Amino acid sequence: MRFDFRIDGFSSEKITLDGDDSTSSIIKLCKRFPAKNITAILLNGVTFGGMNIADLDEVARATGTPVISVAKKRPSIQSMYRVIDLHHGSSDTKRSLLEKLKPIGIKLANGKSIYVNLSGTTIEQTAEILSKQCILNSVPEAIRVSHLIGSAMRYGISKGRA
């Protein structure tokens, strides 16, 4: 989604529940999509499909584009470690991805706050990008729209709670 809120298109990719393919899937999505001049890749958190953890540094490196993951509330990295230990046998790969995370709180221009993890960009650039994308709340409009579409696809209706 552009800063003028024009949507250029949609793309999707399947991932494995609790797998380790979210990073490669995000990279495939970005390389397949024909958009030019992408300012940043916005992700809703770092985990997808359970504990399929995206490597933000790898996505930024492979695409040449800054990556910003956002969360409304401060993520509990310790809780994620417990889930990995309980369900994934202390996976060294998943643990090493969590060790790289350093959630940072940002105050947006609209007065709302959001937590981010980032790669390939600065806090100042991130705050500027998110302030342009977060109109009424702390969720970037691109992520809000994707939630609406995902809900409609899954449940037949989107309820606007994104």
Secondary structure as the mmCIF struct_conf table of DSSP 4:
data_model
#
loop_
_struct_conf.conf_type_id
_struct_conf.id
_struct_conf.beg_label_comp_id
_struct_conf.beg_label_asym_id
_struct_conf.beg_label_seq_id
_struct_conf.end_label_comp_id
_struct_conf.end_label_asym_id
_struct_conf.end_label_seq_id
TURN_TY1_P TURN_TY1_P1 PHE A 3 ASP A 4
TURN_TY1_P TURN_TY1_P2 LEU A 17 ASP A 18
BEND BEND1 ASP A 20 ASP A 20
HELX_RH_AL_P HELX_RH_AL_P1 SER A 22 ARG A 32
BEND BEND2 PHE A 33 PHE A 33
BEND BEND3 ASN A 37 ASN A 37
STRN STRN1 ILE A 41 ASN A 44
BEND BEND4 GLY A 45 VAL A 46
STRN STRN2 THR A 47 PHE A 48
TURN_TY1_P TURN_TY1_P3 GLY A 49 MET A 51
STRN STRN3 ASN A 52 ILE A 53
HELX_RH_AL_P HELX_RH_AL_P2 LEU A 56 THR A 63
TURN_TY1_P TURN_TY1_P4 GLY A 64 GLY A 64
BEND BEND5 THR A 65 THR A 65
STRN STRN4 VAL A 67 ALA A 71
BEND BEND6 LYS A 72 LYS A 73
HELX_RH_AL_P HELX_RH_AL_P3 ILE A 77 HIS A 87
BEND BEND7 HIS A 88 SER A 90
HELX_RH_AL_P HELX_RH_AL_P4 ASP A 92 GLU A 99
TURN_TY1_P TURN_TY1_P5 LYS A 100 LYS A 100
STRN STRN5 ILE A 104 LYS A 107
TURN_TY1_P TURN_TY1_P6 ALA A 109 ASN A 110
BEND BEND8 GLY A 111 GLY A 111
STRN STRN6 SER A 113 SER A 119
BEND BEND9 GLY A 120 THR A 121
HELX_RH_AL_P HELX_RH_AL_P5 ILE A 123 GLN A 133
BEND BEND10 ILE A 135 VAL A 139
HELX_RH_AL_P HELX_RH_AL_P6 GLU A 141 TYR A 155
BEND BEND11 GLY A 156 GLY A 156
BEND BEND12 GLY A 160 GLY A 160
#
